[in-house]
Amino acid sequence: MDIDRYLGPGHRTAALVTSHGLRTADAAVRLAEVERFHERREELAASLTRRWGAPYHWGLQTVRLRTGTEEIPEPWAGLSLRADDVYLWRTDRAPQPADQGPPADQGPPADRAPGTDPVGEYGRWVALGVADRDPCDEVRLLLVVTDTDPP
């Protein structure tokens, strides 16, 4: 997969894979398909981990709850309504141990000045999750790339 095409400014959400016919499917069929989507997420996460190191496994429930009392920036607000959790990478950081949550903004890495990143990855967050919260909608494997820090 050519992830570089998603690394532009702002944010972009792409459905990498979308189910078909699950809106009206039996609950057992939907559950089996959701499990398959989670397996595909794991496969893709392994590839992204080779590129950016171990991801953060970030639960979105608290973000979802906070949308009721405060303004959460996009794409995080919308993502929290669609997925329960995501794998999250910071593309300009050294690899971090998994499951520690996103780090506070620490400025540019010492070896890279702002505006000098030829690939366009500086300051980007990459999130990978399965949008399966709405039983009346299709299941999607989502890739989100953004320069907006997680809340």
Salt bridges, closest charged atoms under 4 A:
ASP4 OD1 - ARG51 NH2 2.63
GLU33 OE2 - ARG36 NH2 2.36
GLU42 OE2 - ARG41 NH2 3.69
GLU70 OE2 - ARG66 NE 3.10
ASP84 OD1 - ARG64 NH2 3.44
ASP84 OD1 - ARG133 NH1 2.81
ASP85 OD2 - ARG41 NH1 2.96
ASP85 OD2 - HIS57 NE2 2.66
ASP92 OD1 - ARG90 NE 2.85
ASP105 OD1 - ARG93 NH2 3.45
GLU121 OE2 - ARG51 NH2 2.44
ASP132 OD2 - HIS38 NE2 3.61
ASP137 OD1 - ARG23 NH2 3.38
ASP137 OD2 - ARG140 NH1 3.13
GLU138 OE2 - ARG23 NE 3.83
ASP149 OD1 - ARG90 NH1 3.13
